[in-house]
Amino acid sequence: MLTQALPRPNAHIHYKREVGATYSFDRSMNTMISYDTVDMQKQKADFIREYGLGGAMWWESSGDRQGEESLIGTVCLLCFTHLPGVRLQDDKALLMVLSGREASRRSQST
């Protein structure tokens, strides 16, 4: 299921900071779905920075939301824009990169 479709209607969101997990539970359907949220990605980005880790990864990115709701964008913005060689003018530039517009423009110019 794509992150864009979560949480499901009638589901209650649970945020478990101590274990680094977010999930939704729909009592009427007796269904639990584990997934990340922007708040959880912020927590994971803090962990990456605190321990000086070299990156982050995602199993699948096509279901990521756009703009401020982008999970990948959240981690990249918080973890990697300060690194040497990463030159983004502002958050909008990062979101352009993540949405593929910048990558598409670069591939056309090479």
Buried (B, 14 or more C-beta within 10 A) or exposed (E): EEBEEBBEEEBEEEEEEEEEBBBBBBEEEEEEBEBBBBEBBBBBBEEBEEEEEEEBEEEEEEBBBEEEEBBBBBBBBBBBBEEEEEEBEEEEEBBBBBBEEBEEEEEEEE
